Amino acid sequence: MASFSRTVPKLSFRPLIAVSLAAAGAYAYNENNGPSPSRKPKNSGKLLASSTLLATNVREASAAVKPFEEYQKIYNDIAEKLREEDDHDDGSYGPVLVRLAWHCSGTYDQNDPSANKGGSYAGTMRFQQEQNDPENAGLKVAQDFLEPFKTKYSHLSYGDLWTLGGVCAIQELSGPKIKWRPGRKDLGLDAVPPYHRLPDASQETGEYVRSVFNGRLGFTDQEMVCLIGVGHALGRCHPDASGYDGPWTFSPTMVTNDFFKLLLDEDWKIRNWDGKKQYTDSSTKSLMMLPTDMVLKKDSKFRKYVELYAKDEEKCMSDFADVFSRLLERGIKFPDSTKPMVFKTLEEQGL
């Protein structure tokens, strides 16, 4: 299996991705709009205003069973495998690990009177019943990528492993620091959440987007814009999985605010193809936007945050670090003794 040398810096991924996505198209866009500036995003630690979750719809996490150093070791193992294995989309498994962390957390519903279903707590995507949810198509590859670490670190629950994998991927793909806590517990089949809790990308109304991100997950307009936009800066869609096709940005293995800039700057047209309704950019016809993405541009209450994050990458990354960490913990109450952990990247450790 081909792999990158341990001495290759992370940012070397960017030119490789530009080539794989039709370099001429990316060049044309950058000539007109300017490239994203090189940056090391900082997490300011400022919290966004958020809706209050129903206090009774939570599950108790166990206390951390290992010291911080053990979890940093697990992080390092995942990061090294990410660096060494380049046989997935655009040379990285990182984006699909982020999607796994998102989807295993995004099934939480604050209106569910039972605290026993949904969210990352129970690790129920290991069951076929949840894997078969159409919105989870293609995520088995991420589960298989992480499975060896469940064997190696048997004390780690699936919920902890999958969320830690997402944290690791974001940080190793030049994203912000994400606070993380262990203590989730593997539960049985009776904890599998019902279908249709994850966002349906075909819905093109602000009412629908808010019904999921605010009504079920308890996030504000600003928080949902941040989650969607930074999340969709990574990876690509596949017709045989989601039914959609293509990447959102020219650098799908880098955590950036490019989604917001492209959404505003490009002229997006409905793609003429034998597939689900999606939009394509007029400049290169190599990028895509989902119907739910277009809502962020068309809805005035959403659009002001798209404009904010397109202009201010540092705030975008700081806000994303906060809201993504809270997404991973939806419906979970951690003991006071379990403090948030912040991991060093391989680069910061000189590895």
N, C-alpha and C positions, 0 to 999 in steps of 0.2 A: 504494500500500500504506500503510495507516495506521501511524503510528509515534509513539512518545513523544518529547516534547521532550528535548533534551539536558540541560535544567535540572531535569527531574523526578527527585527522589530515589528511590533503590531502594525504600525502604519504602512508597512510594505504591502498589506492587503489592498490598499486603496487603488493603486495603479492597476493591479491585476483585475480588480472588479471592473474598472472603467473599460478595459479591453474586452472583457467578456460580455459587456452590455452594449456593444457597438460604440466604439470610441468616438467615431465621427459625430454621433448624436450627442454624446455627453460633451464633446468639445464645443459643438454649436451652442448648446445651452449655456455653458460656462462663459463663452465669449460674450454672450448677450447679458448675462445676469451676474457673472462673477462667481468664483468658486467659494466654497465654505472656507472660512479662515481656519488655520490650524489652531487648535485649542486643547487645553486640558481642563475640562469642565470641573467646577468646584461646587460642592454641595454646601449651600449657605446655612442649611439647617432650618430655614424658615418653613413653617407649616402653612398650607393653604387652608382657608376656611372650608369646613366640610360639614355635610349633613350629619346629624346625630343618629347613630345606629340604634336599633332597638336593643336595649341592654340585656333583655332576657334571652335573646337569640344568639347565645355564645356557648362555646365549649371550652372547658378548662384544659390548658396545655400542661404537660408535665414539666418539672424543673429540668434544666439542662443536665444531662447525665455525664457530660464530658467537658473538660476545660476548653477555653477558646482555642488553644493551640491545636487541639484535635480537629476542630472544625476548619481551621486555616489549612491544615494538612489535607483534609478532604477537598477543600476549595482548590488547592494546588494540584491535586491529582486530576480533578475535572478540567482545570485550565490547561494542564499539560496535554491531556488527550485532545482537547479542542485545538491546540496548536499543532499537534502531530498528525491528526487525521483531517485530510482536506478533500475527501471524496464525496462531500455533499454539496448542496447548492452553492455556487459561487465560491467554493473553497472553504466553507465553514459550516459546522453544525450549530454554531452559536444562535442564529435566529430561531431555529426550531426548538432549541432549549428554552428560549424566552417565551415562545408560544405555548409550550407545555406548562410552564409556570403560570402563565396568564390563564390558560383554560382550566387548569385544575383549581385555580382560585376563583375564577369568574362565575362559577355556578352558585355562589352564595346568594341567598335571597333573604333580606332582612324582614320580609313579611311572612316567612315560613314559621308557623307556630312551633314547629319541631326544630330544635337546635341540632338535629342529628343528620341533616342532609345539606350537602353543598359546601363549597369552599375547599381550601387546600388541606384542612385538618385531617381528613380520614384517608387520603390517598386512594380513593376508590376508582381512579381511572385504570388501575391495574386489572379491574374486572371487565370482561367482554361487554357487559351491559352498558358501561359508560364509554368504553372505547368505540362502540358502534354508533354513538351519537354522531350524526353527519357533520356537526361542527368540529368534531375531533379527528376527522379524517387526516391521515398523514402524520399523526403524532406518535404512532408506534415506533417510528425511527428514533425519536428523542428518548422514549422510554428504554429502548434497547441500548442506546448509547450510554445511558446512565446505570443500567442494570448491574454491571460489574462492581460498581461502588456500593450497591446494596449488599452484595455478597461479601465484599471486603470489610465493610463497616456495618455489621449486622445490627448494631444498636440504633442505626439511623432509620427513621420511618420513611415511607415513600413520600409523604407530604413534605417532610423536611428535605429529602433528597431532590425532589423535583423543583422546589422553590429555590434551594441553594444553587442548583444548576442554572436557573434563570438569572440569579444574582451574579454568578460567576461569568456567564456569557455577556451580560451587559457591561460589566467592568472590563473584561478582557477585550471587548470590541470598542474600547475607548469611551465608554459611557461613564456616568457618575457613580459615586459610591452609594451602594444600596444597603441600608440597615436591615439586618436579618436576625431572627431568633428561632431556636429549635424548640421542640416539645410537642409537635403534632403526633398523633397516634393512628396507627393503621386500624381501621374498622372493617366490618363485614359488609356483605351485599345489601343489608337493610339500610346502609348509609348512602347508597348510590343515589345521586340527585335525579330528578326527572329531566327529560329532554326539554329543549327550548328555553333554557335559562341563559345560554351564551348568545351573544349578539348575532342576529341574522343580517348578513351584509347586503342583502337585496332590498332592505327597507330604506326608503329615501325620504323620511320625514323626521323632523326634530322631535316630534311627539314620541316616536318609537325609540329613538336613541335615548331620550331622557327616561323612558319607561324602564329601560334596562340599567343604565348607569346610575340614575338617581333613584328610581322606584325600587329596584332590586338591590343594587350594590351600595346605594347611599352616597354617591359622589355628586359634587356640584358641577355646573356647566364647565367651569374652568378646568376642573380636575379631569372630567371625561375627555375634553379636547386634548389635554396633555397626554393622557394615557393612549388614546387612539393614535395621535400624530407621531409620537416618538416610537410607539410600538410598530407602526406601519412604515417607519423609516427602515426597518429591518426586514430582510427576507423577501420572498416572492410567493405568488400563488401558483397552484398547479391545477389544470383542468381535471385530472384524474383524482384529485382530492377535494378541493373546495368547489371546483367547477369554474374558477376564475383563472386568469393567466397573466403572469408577468410580475416584475418588481415595481415598487412604488417610487424608488429613487435610483440614481446612478451608482450609489455606494451601499448596497444592501447588506454589507457585513460591517458597517460602521454605525454607531449610535450618533445621530446628528439631528438637526432641526430642518433638514432638507425637505421633508414631507410638507411642512408648512409653507416654505418658500415656493416649492413647485406647485402646490395647490393654488396659490394666489397668482403666480407669475405665468403659468402655462394656460393655454386655451385648450380646455378639455372637451372632447367630443365623444359621443356614444360610439363604441367600437362596432364595426360591421363584421361580425364573425358568427360562427355556428356555436355559440356558447352563451353563458349567462350575461345579462346586461352588465357592462362595465364601461369605464371611460378610458380613453387613450389620449396622450398628449399630441398636439398638432405638430410640434417641432420635430420629434424623432419617431413618434409612433412606437416607441419601445417601452414606455412606462404605462402604468395603469392606476386608476382610482376606482374604488368600490362605490356603489350608490350611497352607503352610509358615510363614506369619506366626503362626498360632494355636499352632504347636509351641512358639514362644518363650514363650508364656504358660503352656502346659500342662506343659512339661518343667521340673522344679524347678531343674536346673542352669543352664538358660537364663534362667528367670524371675528369678533373683536379679539378673541383669545388666539385665533389663528394668526392674526396680524401681529399680536404681541410676541408670540413665540417665533415668528418668522424674522423679527427684527432683533430679538434678544436671546441668543443661544444660551448664554450663561443662566438666565432665569429659567429658560426652558428645561435645562438639565437639572437645575436645583429643584424645580417643582416636580419634575418626573421622578427624581430620586425619592422624594417624600411620598408621592401618591402611589408609586409602584410598590414601595415597602408596605404601605397600608393595604393595598389590594391583596398582597400575599397573606395578610393577617386577618382578613375579613372573617368575622364570626368566631374569633379565637381570643380567649383571655389568658395572657401569660402571667406566671407568678412574678411578683415584684423582684424576686431573686434572679430572674432571667433577663439580663440587660441586653439591649441590642448590640449585635456584633458588626464590626466594619472590617472587611478583609483587605489585605494588601494584594495588589495584582502581582503576577509573576515578574513583571518589569520592575516594580517597586522593590521587589526582593532580590533583584539581580539574578533571577533564574532563567 
